[in-house]
Amino acid sequence: MLQKPELLLPAGTFQRLKIALAYGADAVYVGMPSMSLRATVGLSQEELEEGARLMHAAGKKIYVALNLFSKNADIEKLPLIAERLHKAAPDGVIVSDPAIFMFLRERLPEIPLHVSTQANISSWATVEFWQKLGAELCVLSRETTFDEICEIRRRVPAMKLEMFVHGAMCMSYSGRCLLSAFMTGRSANQGKCAQSCRWNYKVYLEEEKRPGELISVEEDARGTYFMNSRDLCLLPELPKILSAGIASLKIEGRNKSDYYVAQAARVYRAAIDAWYESPETWNATPYMRELSMLQNRTYTRGFFDGVPGAEAQNYETTVSIGNAQNVGMIIENSPFTSAAGTPKDAFVHLEIRNKISLGDEIEFLIPGIFEPLKIKLSALFNGFTGKPAESISAGRSGQTALLPRSLFPENRVPAPLTMARKIL
């Protein structure tokens, strides 16, 4: 039996690290503010060290993304970054810049180096190049086809390979984009992408012999989203991928929500485990149904079979769609005495993300159980006042709803970090 690949989830915040761990991730990748391609998110030094302790205690791994293209000012930060990495002791550092790669190899030889997708690795010769420099793993570019991946695996068998299986796609070559920097002064290659490719554009043609006569080119009255890629989803191709000997399957999304991390982790965890348990009977349908409950720009297979055509682009809108709405996350289960004098009882505390009301059917995504737990809200209490409520919205920071434990089956009371949703 082939060795099961690592399921690698994004952890843009410390809470998402804990969520990914709870929902079945084998590893997470995190960033350090200002030194990765998600410059606006990242873990503090304390969170990084605590996150490493949590992951290692569970027998899981944590990787730190340090994958920006450096400028002179960034090089000055490297000694301090190396000191922080040494204290945290991650299982690997994800790098794209050769100078940063060589600095870390010399300064921290005990920490494995992974070469980022930002380095545009799409051939076996490039993988071999990084292998000779001492890299432990190469993250292949999204533009690498599956046949090319298999050839790389065959030609460079000692190198661990990682491939993206889910998440946002960039219209530029593996993120090497100048559009954001040109239009907003925010460089995508320094982790500050403004996602200019998602914007609504008005496009005009000017014929050489008729200067000044502009002909509008637009999809409809809303404009043209001619650079807006659909989201990558390779779940239906898992049987091929799992048979190919890939070391790590990566899900994009350090800027995505808590619900995204939880749902992506639970679906891919369940799908991968089910294939290894019974490859002959494996079917993608139930897992794709669950992925439709996740916000997405509709899905594409990207470059899996070769260079895609118009089917990889969403020319209609950049608005994400999804068949479900995250309404909250369980933060604790504890006794509670209502200020209104209702009898003392045990309550499940739901941190509200979207409005819930009496009579709603809520689905709880319990870690380790693929089938959601469904309950009808026949009782609801406001977490601030303890009083019964008809509905509760997410307006106030820290707003919670108190759900009587009697609403839940005795042996299936959701634990903290459990996500809740409503079907739309």
N, C-alpha and C positions, 0 to 999 in steps of 0.2 A: 504494500500500500504506500502511495506517495505521502511524503511528509506534508502535513497540513500547513498552508502558508499563514503568515502572520496577518491578522486583521488590524490595520493601522488607522486610527481615528484622529481627527484634529481636536486640539484642546486650546482654544484661544483664550480661555480663562481658567482659573483654578477650579471653579465649579464644573465646567465642562470636562475637565480631566476626571473628576469624580464620577460624572455622569457616564462618560465613555467607559470607565472601568466597571461601573455597575452593570452596564448593558452589554458587556462581553468583548470589549476591545482587548487584543493581545498586547497592544502598544499604543502610545499616543505621541504626537509630535507637537511641541510647544514653541513659542518664540520668546525672544528677549526684546523688549521695546527698543525700537530704532535700529536694530541690527538684523532684521529679517524682512521677508517680503510681505509681512502684515504689520507695518510699523505702528499702527494704532492699537494693536492688541498685544498682549504678552504677559508673562508671569513675572512678578517681583522675585528678587533673590530668595526671599523667605518662602514664597509659594513654590518656586522651582525646587528648592531643597525638600520641602514637605511633599510636593508631588512625586519626587523621586522616591522618597521613603514609602509613600502609599503604593506606588506601582511595584516597587521591588518586594514589599511585604506580601503582595498578591502574586508574586512570581511573574510579573509583567514588566514591560520595558518602556522607557521614556527617551525620546530623542529631542534635541534642541536645534531649531532652524536658525542658521546663521548665514543665510543664503542670498544676501544682497550683493550687488556689485559695488565694490568699495571705492570710495574717494579718499583723498589724502587725509581728511579729518577722521575718517573711519579707522584708518590704520593706527592712529594715536590711541584709540580705545581698546585695541586688541589685548594688551597686557592685562588690563582690568577684566576684560571679558574672560580671558583664560583663567584668571584667578577665581572668578565666579563659577566657571564650569568645573574647575577642579573641586571646589567645595560641594557642588551639587552632584557630581559623579554620574552624569547621564550615561545611557547605553550607546550613545552615538551623537555626533554633531553633523547636521546637514549643511553642506557647503557648496557654493557654486564658483566663487572667485578663487583662482589658483593661488594667489598670494595668501589669502586667509587659510586655504588648505595647507600650504607649506608651513605657515606660522604655527598652526595648531598641531601639525604632525611633529614639529620639532619641540614645541613647548609642552604639549600634552600627549605624549606617545601612547599613553594607556587608554585613551578614549578613541574608539573606532570612528572613522570618518566616512560619511555617506555623501555621494555627489548628487546635488539637487537636480531636479528636472530643469531648473533654470540654466544648467550647463548644456542643454540641448543634446543629450546623448541619444543617438538614434542609429548607431552602427556598432558592430562587434569590434571594429578597430578602435573606436573611441572608448569603449568599455575596457579593452585591453590596455589602452594608454593609461587610464586611471588605475587599473589594477597594478601596473608597474610602479605607479607613484605611491601605492600603499592604501588605496581606498578599499573598504570592506564591502560596500554596497553601492550600486548605481541606480538612481531613480530615472527610468527611461522617459523620454519626452512623450507627450501625448500624441505626437505626430508619428510615432513608431507603430507600424502595423503589427498584427498578431503574428503573421508569418515571419516578419523581421525579428520579433522578440524570440521566437522559437529558434531562429538561426543564431542569434546572439547567445542564447542558452547553450546551444550545441557547440559553438566555437570557443566560448569562454566559460566552461563549466564550473570553474572555481569561484567565480564572482557571483555574489548574491545580487539578484535583480528585484526591483520594485516597480510596479506599474499602477497607474491610476485606474480605478474601476468606477468611480462615481464622483460627481461634483461639477462645478462650473467650468466651462471651457472659455479660453481666451481666443479672440479672433486673430491675435498676433501669434507669431511662432513661439510657443511655450513661454509666453509672457514677455518676450523681448520687444516691448512696445514703446514707441516714442510719442504716441498720440496724446497721452495724458500730460506728459511733460511739455509738449508743444502748446497745448491748449490751456493748461491750468498752472503750469510750473511745478506740478507734482509728478515726480518720476516713478513710474511703475517699477523700474529696476532698483529703486531705493525703498520700495515697500510703501509707496504713497499713491497708488493708482486711483484716479478719480472715476474709473470705469467709463471713460468717454465713449467707448464702443456701444454702451447701452443707451445712449442718449437718442432723443428724437431729432432727426436731421431733415432739413429742407435741402434738396439737391437740385441744382439747375445745370442745364447744358447751354453752352454758348457756341454757336456755329461760327467758324472762322470768317466767313464772308458776311456775317450779320452781327458785328460787334455790338454789344449792349442789348441784344434781343435774347433774353433769358427764357428758356423753356423749362418749366418745372418738371421734375421727375419725382413722383411721390406715390407711395402705395395707396393712400387714401387721404382724407382730410386731416388725419392725425399726423401725417408725416411718414418718414421711412426709417425703419430700424434695420438698415442694410448691413450692419456689422454685429448684430446681436446673435450670438451662438446659443443654440439649445444646450441643455445640461447633459453631461456625459452619464450614461448608465449602461454598464456592461453585465448587470446581473444575469440576463438570459444566456450570456456566454460563459458563465462560471464553469460548466463541465469542461470546456476546452481549456480555460485558464488554469483550473485546478489540476489538470493533467499535464501541464507544461513545466512544472517545477519552478514556478515563480516563488521567491522567498517572502515577498510582502505585497499585500493588496492595499492600496492607499485610497482613502476617501478625502476629497478636498473639502475645505470649509472652516478655517480658523476664525473667519468673521461671521459664521452662521450661528443660529440660535441654539439654545439648550435642547429644544425639541428636535432640531435637525440632527444633532449629535446622537441623541438617544435613539431616534427612529432609524437612522442609517446604521448605527451599530447593531441594533436588535435584529433588523431585517437581514443584513449580510451575515451576521453571526448564525442566525437560524438557517439561512440558505446554505452556507458553507458546511455546517455540521450535518445537515440533512443529506447533502450529496455524499459526504464520506460515509454516512450510515447506510445509504441505499442509492448508489448512483444509477441503478437500472430504473428506479421508479421516480427519480427526481423530476420535479416539474416547476418551472419558474412562475407559473400563474399566481399562486397565493402570495409570493414575495413581491411581484410586480404590483399586485393589488395594494399591498401595504405601502409601496413606494409612491403610489398615486396619492397617498395621504400626506405626503411630504411636499412642501412648497417647491416648485420647480418651474423652469421655463419650457416645459415639455422636453422629452428625452431624445438623445441621439447616441449612436454607437461610435461617433467620432471617427477616428482613423483606423478603427479595428480591422476593417476589411480593405482599407486603402484610402486614398484621398476622397473625402466626401464631396457631394455636390450641394445643391440648394437645400436638401433635406436636413442638413446640419444647422441651418440658420432659422431663426424665428423672425420673420419679416413683419409680423402683426403687432407685437407688443413686447415690452420688456417686463411686464407685470408677471410675477410668479403666480402659478395656480396650484391648487391642492384640494383634495376632497375632504379634508378635515381641518379643524382649527384647534390649536393648542390652547387649552383653557387654564392650565396651571401645572404646578409640580408639588408633590407632597414634600413638606419640609419637616414634619414630625408627627408622631402619634403620642398623645399624652392625655392624662385626665384634665378636665376643665370644669370649673364651676361658673355658671353663667351669672353675669351681673344682674340679669333680669330675674334670677331666682329659679331658673329651671333646674331640675334634678341633676346632681353630679353624675357625670357620665364620661366615658372615654370618647375622644373625638380624633378624627383624622384632620390634620391641618393642611389645607390646600392653598398654596400661594397663587393668587389669581393673576392670570395673564390676559384672559378675555372673559367677557360676561358669561355668567351661568345663572340659571333661574330654576325655580321649583318646576318639576315635571321634565326637565332635560334628562336625556339619556347620556351618560358620561362613560367613556371608555378609558380604563386605566391600563397602561402598558407596563405590566409587571416584569421586571428583569428576569430572564431565564424562562419565561413562559410566552410562547408565541401568540397564543390566542388571547386577545384583549379581554379584560374583565369588565363587564357592562353592568352598570347600576342606574336606577332611576332615582333622581333627587326628590324624595318625598319629604325631606326635612333639610333645612339649611339655616346656618347661624352665621352672623357677621363676626369675624375674628376680632375686630376692634371693640365692639360693644357687647358681644355675647348674646345679642338679641336675635330672635327668629327673623329671617329675611325672605322676601319674595324673590329677590335677585341680588347679585353682587357683581360689581364691575371692578376693573383694575385701576381705577382712577388714582387712588392714593398709594404712595410708595409703601410697600410691605403689606398691602391689603391681603388678608387671608379669609378663607371660608372654613367654617367648622362643620365637618360632616360626621354625624353620629356613626360610631363603629357598627351599630346594628344594621346599617345599610349594606354592609359587606358580609360575604360568607365568612364564617368563623375562622377558617384556615387560610383566608386569602386577603387579609387586610394589607393594603399596599404600604411598603416601607418608604422612608425618605428617599428622595431623588426620583420616585416614580412619576412619569408624565401622565397627564390626563388630557383628553381631547373630546371634541364633539364632531360628529360626522355632518358635513355640510350638504 
